[in-house]
Structures are given as structure tokens and as C-alpha cells.
């Protein structure tokens, strides 16, 4: 089966973002991009526009102070309108550690830019606890 170019774009976005190159990740965003992050913690919310999404990425990276440690991308799936990825993630911040599963659902435009990102966590409350002092 041929690789879906939308999967490649989503993978590149998260590789750049998780690796700390927010500027390069921002280049992959459509100007009207929307990123939805669930939860009650400070990094949660809906971020509209490429600059707002990039600002969220920088804020999140600053809060954790270490690279996002992707233990493993479990799978990527391509549908008609969206692609999605399942990853095992490890985060650390100020003496706290968290391992969790993340599902990202990504819509890529015909022009090859990311228009929408939805994030889902296996235990949203864990992230709320990790960032409790940041609410």
C-alpha cells in the first residue's frame, strides 16, 4: 500500500513540534489552522490560526522544559477526511513524570497544510494533575 502524503505531513509536524522546532512545525500549518486540546489545565483550549497554534506549541514546550519523549508511534491511520496517529508519550516537568497514550486526529488541506488537529488522551485527568499549578 502506498504511503498517504497526509500521514507524512502529520508525522513531520509532530516530529518537529515534539523535537522542539516549533518554527518548522508552524510552516506545516494552514493559516486558518485550529488545534483543540481537551482538559482543565493551562495548555488546554482551542487555538485558532497558525500563529495561535504556534504560540500554544511554544507555551507547552516551555511548561515541560524537556523534549516530548515519544516512546513509540503505535500506528497511523488514513481515512477519507482525516489521518490519525496513536503514540505512547512520556513527559517530565519539575520532578513529575507522566506516561500516557495520545491520539491525534489531523485534517490536511489539498495544498498539503494542516488545517485541524484534535488531541485525545487516555486519561485527561493525568494531564490536569501534571499542570495543576499552571491552571
C-alpha positions in Angstrom: 0.0 0.0 0.0 1.3 3.5 -0.9 2.0 5.9 1.9 -0.6 8.6 2.3 1.1 12.0 1.9 -1.2 13.4 4.7 0.2 10.9 7.1 3.7 12.0 6.1 2.8 15.7 6.7 1.3 14.9 10.1 4.3 12.8 11.1 6.7 15.7 10.1 4.6 18.2 12.1 4.8 16.2 15.3 8.4 15.2 14.8 9.3 18.9 14.6 7.0 20.0 17.4 8.0 17.3 19.8 11.6 17.7 18.9 11.5 21.4 19.8 11.4 23.1 16.3 8.2 25.0 16.6 9.1 27.3 13.7 9.4 24.3 11.3 6.2 22.8 12.7 4.4 26.2 12.1 5.4 26.1 8.4 3.3 23.0 8.0 0.1 24.8 9.3 -2.6 26.3 7.2 -3.1 30.0 8.2 -6.6 29.0 9.4 -5.4 26.0 11.4 -7.3 25.0 14.6 -5.8 22.9 17.4 -8.1 21.6 20.1 -6.6 20.3 23.3 -9.0 18.9 26.0 -8.7 19.4 29.7 -8.8 21.9 32.5 -5.1 22.5 32.6 -3.3 25.7 31.3 -2.2 24.3 28.0 -5.8 23.1 27.2 -8.1 25.1 24.9 -8.9 25.9 21.3 -6.2 27.7 19.3 -7.3 29.3 16.1 -4.9 30.5 13.4 -1.3 29.3 12.6 0.2 31.9 14.9 -2.1 31.0 17.8 -1.3 27.3 17.3 2.4 28.0 17.2 2.1 30.1 20.4 0.4 27.2 22.1 3.2 24.8 21.0 5.8 27.2 22.4 3.9 27.6 25.7 3.5 23.8 26.0 7.2 23.3 25.3 8.2 25.9 27.9 5.9 24.3 30.5 7.6 20.9 30.2 11.1 22.3 29.7 12.2 18.9 28.1 11.5 17.4 24.7 8.3 15.4 24.4 9.6 11.9 24.6 7.6 9.8 22.1 8.2 6.2 23.4 6.6 4.8 20.3 4.2 5.8 17.5 1.9 2.8 17.7 0.0 3.3 14.4 -1.1 5.8 11.8 -4.5 5.6 10.1 -5.7 7.4 7.0 -9.4 8.0 6.4 -11.3 9.9 3.8 -11.1 13.3 5.6 -8.6 12.8 8.4 -5.5 10.9 9.4 -4.8 9.9 13.0 -1.9 8.6 15.0 -1.6 6.8 18.3 1.5 7.4 20.4 2.9 6.4 23.7 4.3 9.6 25.3 6.5 10.4 28.3 6.5 13.9 29.8 8.6 15.3 32.6 8.3 18.6 34.4 9.7 19.8 37.7 10.2 16.4 39.2 7.0 15.0 37.9 6.7 12.3 35.2 3.7 11.1 33.2 3.3 8.3 30.7 0.2 8.3 28.6 -1.4 7.4 25.3 -2.2 10.2 22.8 -4.4 10.1 19.8 -4.1 12.9 17.3 -6.6 13.4 14.6 -5.4 15.7 11.8 -7.0 17.2 8.7 -4.7 18.2 5.9 -5.7 20.5 3.0 -5.3 19.7 -0.6 -2.4 22.2 -0.5 -0.6 20.0 2.0 -1.1 22.2 5.1 -2.6 21.1 8.4 -6.0 22.7 8.9 -7.2 21.0 12.1 -5.6 19.0 14.9 -7.7 17.2 17.6 -5.8 15.7 20.6 -7.2 13.0 22.8 -5.6 11.4 25.9 -6.3 8.1 27.6 -6.6 9.9 30.9 -7.2 13.6 30.6 -7.1 13.9 34.4 -3.4 12.9 34.5 -2.5 15.9 32.4 -4.7 18.1 34.6 -2.7 16.9 37.6 0.6 17.4 35.8 -0.2 21.0 35.1 -2.3 21.7 38.2 -0.1 24.5 39.3 -0.5 26.2 35.9 -4.3 26.5 35.9 
